[in-house]
Amino acid sequence: MIKYRSTRGSDVTKDAAEAVIQGIAEDNGLYVPEHIPTLPFHIETMKGKAYRDFAFEVIKRFFTDYTDDEIRTCVAGAYDEKFEKPEIVPVVKAGDAYFLELYHGKTAAFKDMALSILPYLLKTAMNKKKEDKKVCILTATSGDTGKAALEGFADVDQTEIIVFYPNQGVSEVQERQMVTQEGQNTHVFAIKGNFDDAQTGVKKIFKDAAFAAKLFEMGYKLSSANSINIGRLVPQVVYYVYGYSKLVEDGVIQSGDKINIVVPTGNFGNILAAYYAKEMGIPVNKLICASNENNVLTDFIKTGKYDINRDFYLTNSPSMDILISSNLERLLYHLSGGNAAEIKSLMESLEKNKSYEVSDTVKQGLKAFYGGFADASQTNEAIARMYKDNGYLMDTHTAVAYQVYEDYKANTKDDTVTLIASTASAYKFAESVAESIGLGEEKDGFGYLKSLNENTGVQVPKALDGLQEKKIRHTGVLNINEMQDAVEKTLAK
């Protein structure tokens, strides 16, 4: 059985169900598996298998305390008709790369891939552990996690979900998706600050033992839907395994051939999932980490020094407007050989000095990665170029990934077959995409959405169709120091 331990050295280990319920370790570290399991199948044997089959096989290797029937039930509930494509995750060739389209779920973003199953995993865990408290899901979002978590947990028994997002730091469509969310147990607040402020505020709440005890007396336990929760991270591993298998099945590569994987990321969770897939046995040549102008990860991969003493930019790829990449902590733990004391010291340095530098051992491990970034104008140009040359419409985050890939290829001459994580529908960032391909100015984000559809013929996701007519249900705007009070007052109602 695989147990989970904290990246910061706590002696307390958990089984998967306990780790999913708790979300973050008692010493504020993140749960990691004691070892990363190997793939339970040969790629060739999965030919013709559905996404659900891959999800079952991969997840059960990590969550060994769940029964096969429990995992099958979770998978069946998650990956069903709520996805607009029957294959769940299409792999589409455009230009000189293959796009892993992760955005065909209920909120038109890749977060649906994990947040469709997390409520099932959590509910199952609560039943297994005979949990009699309600779980309060506390989440900071840079735009997409919030809506996907709200959608996944809406009206789920024994849960309340509270989402904080940066006021004026998400797209108009993203904000409208969140503030119109239905569900008796859903609560949304804008924060006067950026995503890092919201994320830091949530982490501060998790660290407050006295507040946790107070909530416990009120009948609640805190957990998270962010990718700090291992129940979010593991399901993301599935789609990289699936994507590789589809490239083999379609004859693009032979089983055993290496591929590059490009991931646009700010919080590092999505590319960490690709790293886990590699460690499970997927042959990977290079993991390419794509950032926008908030390029702290690019600099880190190149130098081994993580430094957030820098300007923060609001960009046209807002889900990546992040300087504190929480999931990087897990990678550092693995690359350090499980040296929890070292990781604890690095995280303390980040909190105190806003920077740290890793050991030579970790720097050696970072050679598996390539870091690059694209600014807003390069992002727009990539969208325009891809649409003009191939008729393929990318959102801003996917365009960052494609531009970084183009730069990587030009710099390295590497022609390895490449899979790009396409993380959102172009319609979630309709204004930027419409302007990039030369469409005229509209009065608001929904005007751009309509214009984009009329001029490209690309189908509008069901999740966004008619969004502007939905009733706004959540109007709270908070200062950062009001977040904890907001949690208490929300749960006291």
C-alpha positions as CSV (number, residue, x, y, z in Angstrom):
1,M,0.0,0.0,0.0
2,I,1.3,3.5,-0.9
3,K,1.4,5.9,2.0
4,Y,1.6,9.6,1.8
5,R,4.0,11.8,3.8
6,S,4.7,15.5,4.1
7,T,7.4,17.3,2.1
8,R,8.5,19.0,5.3
9,G,9.3,16.0,7.5
10,S,6.3,15.2,9.6
11,D,6.6,11.6,10.9
12,V,2.8,11.1,10.4
13,T,2.0,9.1,7.3
14,K,-1.4,8.9,5.8
15,D,-3.2,6.6,3.4
16,A,-4.7,8.2,0.3
17,A,-8.1,8.7,1.7
18,E,-6.8,10.5,4.8
19,A,-4.5,12.7,2.6
20,V,-7.4,13.6,0.3
21,I,-9.6,14.6,3.3
22,Q,-6.9,16.6,5.0
23,G,-5.5,18.3,1.9
24,I,-2.4,19.8,3.5
25,A,-0.1,18.2,6.1
26,E,-0.1,19.1,9.8
27,D,3.4,20.7,9.4
28,N,2.0,22.7,6.3
29,G,3.9,20.6,3.9
30,L,2.3,18.9,0.9
31,Y,1.5,15.2,0.7
32,V,3.6,13.1,-1.6
33,P,3.5,9.3,-2.3
34,E,6.3,7.4,-0.6
35,H,7.2,6.2,-4.0
36,I,5.8,6.9,-7.5
37,P,4.3,3.7,-8.9
38,T,5.2,2.2,-12.2
39,L,2.6,1.9,-15.0
40,P,0.5,-1.2,-14.5
41,F,0.3,-1.9,-18.3
42,H,2.2,-1.9,-21.5
43,I,1.1,1.0,-23.7
44,E,0.4,-1.4,-26.7
45,T,-2.2,-3.3,-24.6
46,M,-4.3,-0.1,-24.1
47,K,-5.1,0.3,-27.8
48,G,-8.7,1.3,-28.2
49,K,-9.3,1.8,-24.5
50,A,-11.4,4.7,-23.3
51,Y,-10.2,7.5,-21.1
52,R,-12.0,6.0,-18.2
53,D,-9.9,2.8,-18.5
54,F,-6.7,4.9,-18.2
55,A,-8.1,6.8,-15.2
56,F,-9.0,3.6,-13.4
57,E,-5.6,2.0,-14.0
58,V,-3.5,5.0,-13.1
59,I,-5.5,6.3,-10.1
60,K,-5.7,2.9,-8.4
61,R,-1.9,2.6,-8.5
62,F,-1.6,5.7,-6.4
63,F,-4.7,5.3,-4.2
64,T,-4.2,1.8,-3.1
65,D,-6.5,2.0,0.0
66,Y,-9.5,2.6,-2.3
67,T,-11.2,-0.6,-3.6
68,D,-11.4,-1.3,-7.3
69,D,-15.2,-0.7,-7.1
70,E,-14.7,2.6,-5.3
71,I,-12.4,3.9,-8.0
72,R,-14.6,2.6,-10.8
73,T,-17.5,4.5,-9.3
74,C,-15.5,7.7,-8.9
75,V,-14.2,7.4,-12.5
76,A,-17.6,6.7,-14.0
77,G,-19.2,9.6,-12.2
78,A,-16.5,12.0,-13.3
79,Y,-15.9,11.2,-16.9
80,D,-19.3,11.0,-18.4
81,E,-21.6,13.0,-20.7
82,K,-20.7,16.3,-18.9
83,F,-17.7,16.3,-21.3
84,E,-18.6,17.6,-24.8
85,K,-16.2,15.2,-26.6
86,P,-16.9,11.5,-26.3
87,E,-13.2,10.8,-26.1
88,I,-13.0,13.2,-23.1
89,V,-9.5,14.4,-24.2
90,P,-8.9,14.7,-28.0
91,V,-5.4,14.8,-29.3
92,V,-5.3,17.2,-32.3
93,K,-2.4,17.9,-34.6
94,A,-1.9,21.6,-35.6
95,G,1.2,23.0,-37.0
96,D,4.2,21.0,-35.9
97,A,2.8,19.8,-32.6
98,Y,0.0,17.7,-31.1
99,F,-2.4,19.4,-28.7
100,L,-3.9,17.6,-25.7
101,E,-7.2,19.3,-25.5
102,L,-8.1,19.3,-21.8
103,Y,-10.9,21.8,-21.9
104,H,-14.1,20.0,-23.0
105,G,-15.6,19.7,-19.5
106,K,-18.2,21.7,-17.7
107,T,-16.2,24.9,-17.2
108,A,-14.1,24.8,-20.5
109,A,-10.7,24.5,-18.7
110,F,-8.3,21.8,-17.8
111,K,-9.2,22.0,-14.1
112,D,-12.3,20.0,-15.0
113,M,-10.2,16.9,-15.6
114,A,-9.3,16.6,-11.9
115,L,-12.1,18.6,-10.3
116,S,-14.7,16.4,-11.9
117,I,-13.4,13.4,-9.9
118,L,-12.1,15.1,-6.7
119,P,-15.6,15.4,-5.1
120,Y,-16.1,11.6,-5.7
121,L,-12.7,10.8,-4.2
122,L,-13.4,13.0,-1.2
123,K,-16.9,11.7,-0.6
124,T,-15.6,8.1,-0.8
125,A,-12.8,8.9,1.6
126,M,-15.2,10.5,4.1
127,N,-17.4,7.3,4.0
128,K,-14.4,5.1,4.3
129,K,-13.1,7.0,7.4
130,K,-16.6,7.4,8.9
131,E,-16.0,11.2,8.9
132,D,-18.8,12.9,10.9
133,K,-17.7,16.5,10.3
134,K,-18.5,18.6,7.3
135,V,-15.6,19.4,5.1
136,C,-15.0,23.0,4.1
137,I,-13.2,23.2,0.8
138,L,-11.1,26.4,0.9
139,T,-9.6,27.4,-2.4
140,A,-7.7,30.3,-4.0
141,T,-8.0,30.6,-7.7
142,S,-6.3,32.4,-10.6
143,G,-9.4,31.9,-12.6
144,D,-10.1,28.3,-13.6
145,T,-9.7,26.2,-10.4
146,G,-12.4,28.3,-8.7
147,K,-15.2,27.6,-11.2
148,A,-14.2,24.0,-11.7
149,A,-14.2,23.4,-8.0
150,L,-17.5,25.2,-7.5
151,E,-19.1,23.1,-10.3
152,G,-17.7,19.9,-8.9
153,F,-18.7,20.5,-5.3
154,A,-22.0,22.3,-5.8
155,D,-24.6,20.7,-3.5
156,V,-22.3,17.7,-2.6
157,D,-23.5,16.5,0.8
158,Q,-21.4,17.2,3.9
159,T,-19.3,19.9,2.1
160,E,-19.1,23.7,1.9
161,I,-16.9,25.4,-0.7
162,I,-15.4,28.8,-0.4
163,V,-13.5,30.3,-3.3
164,F,-11.3,33.5,-3.3
165,Y,-10.2,35.1,-6.5
166,P,-8.2,38.2,-7.3
167,N,-10.5,41.2,-8.0
168,Q,-9.7,42.5,-11.5
169,G,-7.2,39.6,-11.9
170,V,-9.3,37.2,-14.0
171,S,-11.0,37.5,-17.4
172,E,-14.6,38.8,-17.6
173,V,-15.8,35.3,-18.6
174,Q,-14.0,33.6,-15.7
175,E,-15.4,36.0,-13.2
176,R,-18.9,35.7,-14.5
177,Q,-18.6,31.9,-14.3
178,M,-17.8,32.1,-10.6
179,V,-20.2,34.8,-9.5
180,T,-23.2,33.1,-11.1
181,Q,-22.4,29.7,-9.6
182,E,-25.5,28.0,-8.2
183,G,-25.5,25.7,-5.2
184,Q,-26.6,26.1,-1.5
185,N,-23.0,25.3,-0.4
186,T,-21.1,27.5,-2.7
187,H,-19.5,30.8,-1.6
188,V,-17.3,33.2,-3.7
189,F,-15.3,36.3,-2.7
190,A,-13.2,38.7,-4.7
191,I,-9.9,39.7,-3.0
192,K,-8.4,43.1,-3.2
193,G,-5.0,41.8,-4.4
194,N,-3.5,39.3,-6.8
195,F,-3.6,35.5,-6.8
196,D,-0.5,35.2,-4.7
197,D,-2.3,37.3,-2.0
198,A,-5.3,35.1,-2.2
199,Q,-3.2,31.9,-2.1
200,T,-1.1,33.2,0.8
201,G,-4.3,34.1,2.7
202,V,-5.7,30.6,2.3
203,K,-2.4,29.0,3.4
204,K,-2.4,31.3,6.5
205,I,-5.9,30.0,7.4
206,F,-4.7,26.4,7.0
207,K,-1.7,27.1,9.3
208,D,-3.8,28.6,12.1
209,A,-4.3,25.7,14.5
210,A,-6.5,27.7,16.9
211,F,-8.8,28.6,14.0
212,A,-8.9,25.0,12.9
213,A,-9.9,24.0,16.4
214,K,-12.6,26.6,16.4
215,L,-14.0,25.3,13.1
216,F,-13.8,21.8,14.4
217,E,-16.1,22.8,17.3
218,M,-18.5,24.3,14.7
219,G,-18.5,20.9,13.0
220,Y,-16.1,21.5,10.1
221,K,-12.7,20.3,8.9
222,L,-10.7,22.3,6.3
223,S,-9.6,20.8,3.0
224,S,-8.5,22.1,-0.3
225,A,-9.5,21.8,-4.0
226,N,-6.2,23.4,-5.1
227,S,-3.5,21.2,-6.5
228,I,-1.9,21.2,-3.1
229,N,-4.5,18.4,-2.5
230,I,-3.1,15.0,-3.8
231,G,-6.6,14.2,-4.9
232,R,-6.3,17.0,-7.5
233,L,-2.8,16.1,-8.6
234,V,-3.1,12.3,-9.3
235,P,-6.0,12.5,-11.7
236,Q,-3.9,15.0,-13.8
237,V,-1.3,12.3,-14.3
238,V,-3.9,10.3,-16.3
239,Y,-4.1,12.6,-19.3
240,Y,-0.4,12.5,-20.0
241,V,-0.4,8.7,-20.0
242,Y,-3.5,8.8,-22.2
243,G,-2.0,11.4,-24.6
244,Y,1.2,9.3,-25.1
245,S,-0.9,6.2,-25.7
246,K,-3.0,8.0,-28.3
247,L,0.1,9.1,-30.2
248,V,1.2,5.4,-30.3
249,E,-2.3,4.2,-31.3
250,D,-2.4,6.8,-34.1
251,G,1.0,5.7,-35.4
252,V,2.6,9.1,-34.7
253,I,5.3,7.3,-32.6
254,Q,6.3,3.8,-31.7
255,S,5.8,2.6,-28.1
256,G,9.0,3.4,-26.3
257,D,9.8,6.5,-28.4
258,K,10.3,9.6,-26.3
259,I,8.2,12.8,-26.6
260,N,8.4,16.3,-25.4
261,I,5.6,17.6,-23.2
262,V,4.9,21.4,-23.0
263,V,2.8,22.8,-20.2
264,P,1.8,26.4,-19.6
265,T,1.8,26.7,-15.8
266,G,2.0,29.1,-13.0
267,N,1.4,27.0,-9.9
268,F,3.4,24.1,-11.3
269,G,0.8,21.4,-10.6
270,N,0.0,20.6,-14.2
271,I,3.7,20.1,-15.2
272,L,4.3,18.2,-12.0
273,A,1.6,15.7,-13.1
274,A,3.6,15.3,-16.4
275,Y,6.7,14.6,-14.3
276,Y,4.8,11.9,-12.4
277,A,3.7,10.4,-15.7
278,K,7.4,10.3,-16.7
279,E,8.4,8.7,-13.4
280,M,5.7,6.1,-13.9
281,G,7.3,5.1,-17.2
282,I,6.1,7.4,-20.0
283,P,9.2,8.0,-22.2
284,V,9.8,11.8,-22.0
285,N,12.7,13.6,-23.6
286,K,12.1,17.1,-22.1
287,L,9.5,18.6,-19.9
288,I,9.0,22.2,-21.2
289,C,7.7,24.7,-18.6
290,A,6.0,27.7,-20.3
291,S,5.5,30.9,-18.4
292,N,4.2,34.4,-19.2
293,E,5.9,37.6,-18.1
294,N,5.7,36.4,-14.5
295,N,8.6,34.2,-15.4
296,V,9.9,33.1,-12.0
297,L,9.8,29.5,-13.0
298,T,11.9,30.1,-16.2
299,D,14.6,31.7,-14.2
300,F,14.5,29.0,-11.5
301,I,14.9,26.2,-14.0
302,K,17.8,28.0,-15.6
303,T,19.6,29.0,-12.4
304,G,18.3,26.9,-9.5
305,K,17.4,30.1,-7.7
306,Y,13.8,30.9,-6.9
307,D,13.3,34.6,-6.4
308,I,10.0,36.4,-6.1
309,N,11.6,39.8,-5.4
310,R,10.4,41.1,-8.7
311,D,7.5,43.0,-10.4
312,F,4.2,41.3,-10.7
313,Y,2.4,41.6,-14.1
314,L,-1.3,41.3,-15.0
315,T,-1.2,39.6,-18.4
316,N,-3.6,38.3,-21.0
317,S,-2.9,34.8,-19.7
318,P,-4.2,35.5,-16.1
319,S,-4.4,32.0,-14.9
320,M,-0.6,32.0,-14.9
321,D,-0.2,35.4,-13.2
322,I,1.5,33.7,-10.2
323,L,4.9,34.1,-8.5
324,I,4.6,31.6,-5.7
325,S,4.3,28.1,-7.4
326,S,3.0,25.9,-4.6
327,N,3.5,22.5,-6.3
328,L,7.2,23.2,-7.0
329,E,7.7,22.1,-3.4
330,R,6.7,18.5,-4.3
331,L,9.2,18.4,-7.2
332,L,12.0,19.7,-4.9
333,Y,11.2,16.9,-2.5
334,H,11.5,14.3,-5.1
335,L,14.6,15.7,-6.7
336,S,16.3,16.1,-3.3
337,G,15.8,12.3,-2.7
338,G,13.2,13.0,-0.1
339,N,15.2,15.4,2.0
340,A,12.4,16.9,4.0
341,A,14.7,19.0,6.2
342,E,16.1,20.6,3.1
343,I,12.6,21.4,1.7
344,K,11.5,22.8,5.0
345,S,14.5,25.1,5.1
346,L,13.8,26.3,1.5
347,M,10.2,27.1,2.2
348,E,11.2,29.0,5.3
349,S,13.7,31.0,3.2
350,L,10.9,31.7,0.7
351,E,8.6,33.0,3.4
352,K,11.3,35.1,5.1
353,N,13.6,36.2,2.3
354,K,11.3,35.8,-0.7
355,S,13.9,33.6,-2.4
356,Y,16.0,30.4,-2.1
357,E,18.6,28.5,-4.0
358,V,18.5,24.7,-4.3
359,S,21.3,22.2,-3.9
360,D,23.5,20.8,-6.7
361,T,21.6,17.6,-6.5
362,V,18.3,19.3,-7.2
363,K,19.9,21.4,-9.9
364,Q,21.0,18.2,-11.6
365,G,17.4,16.9,-11.5
366,L,16.2,20.2,-13.1
367,K,18.0,19.3,-16.3
368,A,14.9,17.2,-17.2
369,F,13.1,20.5,-17.6
370,Y,13.4,23.4,-20.0
371,G,12.0,26.8,-19.0
372,G,10.9,29.6,-21.3
373,F,8.4,32.4,-21.4
374,A,6.4,34.5,-23.8
375,D,5.1,38.1,-23.3
376,A,1.7,39.3,-24.2
377,S,2.6,40.5,-27.7
378,Q,4.3,37.2,-28.5
379,T,1.3,35.3,-27.2
380,N,-1.0,37.3,-29.4
381,E,1.3,36.7,-32.4
382,A,1.3,33.0,-31.7
383,I,-2.5,32.9,-31.7
384,A,-2.7,34.9,-35.0
385,R,0.0,32.7,-36.7
386,M,-1.6,29.4,-35.7
387,Y,-5.0,30.5,-36.8
388,K,-3.8,31.9,-40.1
389,D,-1.6,29.0,-41.0
390,N,-3.6,26.1,-39.6
391,G,-7.1,27.3,-38.8
392,Y,-6.6,26.2,-35.2
393,L,-7.8,28.5,-32.4
394,M,-5.7,28.6,-29.2
395,D,-6.4,30.4,-26.0
396,T,-3.8,32.7,-24.5
397,H,-2.3,30.1,-22.1
398,T,-2.0,27.4,-24.8
399,A,-0.4,30.1,-27.0
400,V,2.2,30.8,-24.4
401,A,3.0,27.1,-24.5
402,Y,3.2,27.0,-28.3
403,Q,5.4,30.1,-28.4
404,V,7.8,28.7,-25.8
405,Y,7.9,25.4,-27.8
406,E,8.7,27.3,-31.0
407,D,11.5,29.1,-29.2
408,Y,12.8,25.8,-27.7
409,K,12.9,24.2,-31.1
410,A,14.7,27.1,-32.7
411,N,17.3,27.1,-29.9
412,T,17.8,23.3,-29.7
413,K,17.0,22.0,-33.2
414,D,15.1,19.2,-31.3
415,D,12.5,17.7,-33.6
416,T,11.1,15.2,-31.1
417,V,7.4,14.7,-31.4
418,T,5.8,17.2,-29.0
419,L,2.6,17.1,-27.0
420,I,1.2,20.5,-25.8
421,A,-1.2,20.7,-22.9
422,S,-4.1,22.9,-24.3
423,T,-5.5,24.2,-21.0
424,A,-8.6,26.3,-21.9
425,S,-11.1,27.0,-24.6
426,A,-10.2,30.1,-26.6
427,Y,-13.7,31.5,-25.6
428,K,-12.6,31.9,-22.0
429,F,-10.3,34.6,-23.1
430,A,-12.3,35.8,-26.1
431,E,-11.2,39.4,-26.0
432,S,-7.5,38.6,-26.3
433,V,-8.1,35.9,-28.9
434,A,-10.4,38.0,-31.0
435,E,-8.0,40.9,-31.0
436,S,-5.1,38.6,-31.9
437,I,-6.8,37.3,-35.1
438,G,-7.8,40.9,-36.1
439,L,-11.4,41.1,-35.2
440,G,-13.0,44.5,-34.3
441,E,-13.5,46.0,-30.9
442,E,-16.6,45.0,-28.9
443,K,-18.2,46.6,-25.8
444,D,-17.5,43.7,-23.4
445,G,-16.1,40.2,-23.1
446,F,-19.4,38.6,-24.2
447,G,-19.4,40.7,-27.4
448,Y,-16.0,39.3,-28.2
449,L,-17.3,35.8,-27.5
450,K,-20.1,36.3,-30.0
451,S,-17.8,37.9,-32.6
452,L,-15.3,35.1,-32.2
453,N,-18.0,32.5,-32.9
454,E,-19.4,34.4,-35.9
455,N,-16.1,34.9,-37.5
456,T,-14.4,31.5,-36.9
457,G,-17.3,29.1,-36.7
458,V,-15.6,27.4,-33.7
459,Q,-18.3,26.1,-31.4
460,V,-18.9,28.0,-28.2
461,P,-18.6,25.6,-25.2
462,K,-22.0,24.9,-23.5
463,A,-20.6,26.2,-20.3
464,L,-20.2,29.7,-21.7
465,D,-23.3,29.8,-23.9
466,G,-25.8,32.3,-22.3
467,L,-23.5,33.0,-19.4
468,Q,-24.2,36.8,-19.5
469,E,-27.9,36.2,-18.8
470,K,-27.3,34.2,-15.6
471,K,-28.1,35.8,-12.3
472,I,-25.1,37.1,-10.3
473,R,-25.2,35.4,-6.9
474,H,-21.9,36.2,-5.2
475,T,-20.9,39.9,-4.8
476,G,-18.5,39.9,-1.8
477,V,-15.3,41.9,-2.1
478,L,-12.7,41.6,0.8
479,N,-9.5,42.9,1.9
480,I,-6.9,40.3,2.4
481,N,-7.0,40.5,6.2
482,E,-10.8,39.8,6.1
483,M,-10.5,36.3,4.6
484,Q,-10.5,34.4,7.8
485,D,-13.5,36.3,9.2
486,A,-15.3,35.6,6.0
487,V,-14.8,31.9,6.4
488,E,-16.0,31.9,9.9
489,K,-19.1,34.0,9.2
490,T,-19.9,31.9,6.1
491,L,-19.8,28.6,8.0
492,A,-21.7,30.1,11.0
493,K,-24.8,30.8,8.9
